[in-house]
Amino acid sequence: MSRTLLTSAVTLGFCAVQWDALALNPALPALGRQLPSHGPPLTWVVAGYLVAAGALMPLAGHLADRWGAATTFRRGAGCFALASAACALAPDLLTLVLARLAQGAGAALLMPAGLTLLARWSPAGRGERATGLALGLSGLATALGPPGGGLLTEAVSWRAVFWAVVPLALLSLVLTSSSPPGSGGAQPASGRGPLGATAALLALSWGVLGLRADRTAPALGVVCAGVVGAALVALVFCQVRGIPLVPRAVRRAAYVRLTVTVAVANAGLVNLLVAMPLTLGERWGMAPRSTGVALLPCACALVLGGLCAGRVPPPRRPAVRSAALWAAGVLWPAVHLLGPWWGPTGYLLLGCGGVAALGLVNAVALVALPHSVPPGWAGTATGLAKSALTLAGGVAVGVGPVGLALLGAALVLVAVLNGAAPSRRG
């Protein structure tokens, strides 16, 4: 199997996953009108996908090290394709939410395994470039998700948002049908830690979602609060019994720094990618088609950031991340505080700058992640980092003024952290 085919397969899988993370947001009103509603609230259609993907990634990364990255990637792509078709055919809201959870499980298997595949199978230097390309093009899918989803909903139906990714996932599955050399893995360590982390994250996320969904239902609130409490007790129990939720092999300063960096940067990036289409539509009355065209520079900036990330020499990566974070620390609050008063052109210029800076940070950090831990732990390390990244992005959607202030401060703190980092491989 050639490097080109491998990179194409991983890129297609990443694009399918990233597209469906945000593309459904503009379709929610139409979806709510068309589907019979009983059981879960409408917001769980989006939140369920993000929670399942983020919470299952620690276990999925561990499985990539045990089963082999190629095998895990194929299983994830197959699960994602089937779940996407089930979403498109869902007759009611409950079925759609369950299918979205399955879709998130497929995404969880696919993402860490794809990054591990690119890092392991490519010669020195080529893996970083392939990873940067895959991340850049999947960033394009992320940026085009909200306007593209709105356009498909207007032109066809909300179901078209799901049908659009089925061919991408199936093609990525076909292209990886023959495992590349060295893609197998056999991690000897116990999976109790990743399994415990996954169970705790699922319980915490489900409990918080339930508490936010309907504050007027006391019984639901009591149950969800109990689930959150049980998850916290389980976390403490694991630590007391010596079951590390984060394996010792990945508790390295470089890895922790990179994980914190991608989590904070992705929170800021997702916040912008969700807020910008809404602001353009609500404040200036832009239609979904016009919004998609207006956001094309942001999408191009994400692609360019991914391409550049793979070519940054390892010793310069901390400095590049720090400079981009400082730029984001200035541009990101400016988008929220000043952008709406500068008209659509000024708002787009500030927003595009913030997206470009945060996209570059994410790409440079993710390129370095698999190399910051021992070779046999790349899948586990990537799964944990992608989990933090995904859940941080989910939390950042729709935060209030206090949340925006905290996120802005976090960007500055992480910029300082990266500026003080030793210039090694990451």
C-alpha positions, 0 to 999 in steps of 0.5 A: 500500500502506497503512502499516497493511498494511506494518506488519502484514506486517513484524510477521507476518514478525518474529513467525514468525522470533522464534517459531522461534528458541526454540520448538523447545527444549522439543521436542528430547527428543520430536524425538530419540526420533521421528527417525532420528539419523545425522550431525549432533547433535541440538543443531544443530537449534537452533544451525544456525538461529541460526548461519545467521540470524546469519551471513548477515545482513551479506550480507542487509542488503547485498542489501536495499540493492541489490535493494530492501528490499521485494523482499528481504523477500518473498524472505526470507518465501517462503524461510522459509515453504518451509523451515518446511514442509520442517522439518515434513515432515523424515523424519530428523535430517539433513534437518531440520538442512538445512531449519533452515539454509534457514529461517535464511537466510530469516530473515536476508533478512527481518529487516534488510529489514523494519526498513529498510522501516519506517524508509524508507517511513514519514513522520518519526516514524511509522517509529519507532512502527511499528518499535517496534510490530513489535519489541514484538509479535515480542518477544511471540513470542520470550517465548512460544516455549519454553512455546508450543513445549512445549504444541504438542509435548504436544498435537499434535507437534513438527512443529506448531511449524513448521506454526504459522509457515507461515501467518504467513510466507505472509501477510507475503509476500502483504501485501507483494506490491505494493512501496511507493514508495521501497522499492527501493534501489541501493547502488553499493558492492561486496559483497565486504566483506559477503560476506567477513564472512558467509563468515568468520562461517559458517566460525567458527560451524560450526567452533565448533559442531563442536568443541562437538558431540563432543569425543571425535572427534579427526578432527572436532576437527581439521577444525573447528579447521582451519575456524576457523583458515582463517576467522581467516586470511581475516579478516586477509587481507581487512583487509590487502588493503583489503577492509573487512568493515564498510563505512566508511559505517557506521563511525560512533560512534553506530552502533557504540555502538548495535550493541554495545548491542543485542548485549549486551542481547540476550545477556542477554534470550535467556539469561533467556528460555531459563533461566526456563522451564527453572528453573520446570520443573526446580526447581518442577515446572511443566508447559509450560502452567503455565509459559506462563501464568506467563511471560505478564507477561514477554511483555506487558513486551516488547510494552509496551517496543516500543510505548514505544520508538517514542515516545521522542524522539531526544534522550532515547534514550541516557538511556533506554537507560542507565537501562534497562541499569542496571536490567538490570545489577541485576535480571539477576544477581539473577534467577540468584543470588537468584531460585531462593531466593525461590520461583516468585513472587519469581523471576518478579517479578525475571525479568519486571523483567529482561526488561522492562528488556532488551527496552526497551533492544533496542527503543530501540536498534533503532528508532534504528539505521537513522537512525545511518547514511547513508540508502542504507546502512540495510540493510547497517547493520541486517544487521550489527547484527542479525547481532551481536545474533543471534550474541550471543544464541546464545552466551549460551544455557547459559553457565556461571558465568564467562560469566554474570559477564562478561555482567553486567559487560558490561551495566554497561559498556554502561550507562556507554557509553550514559550518556556518549553525545551526545544526537543522533538515536540 
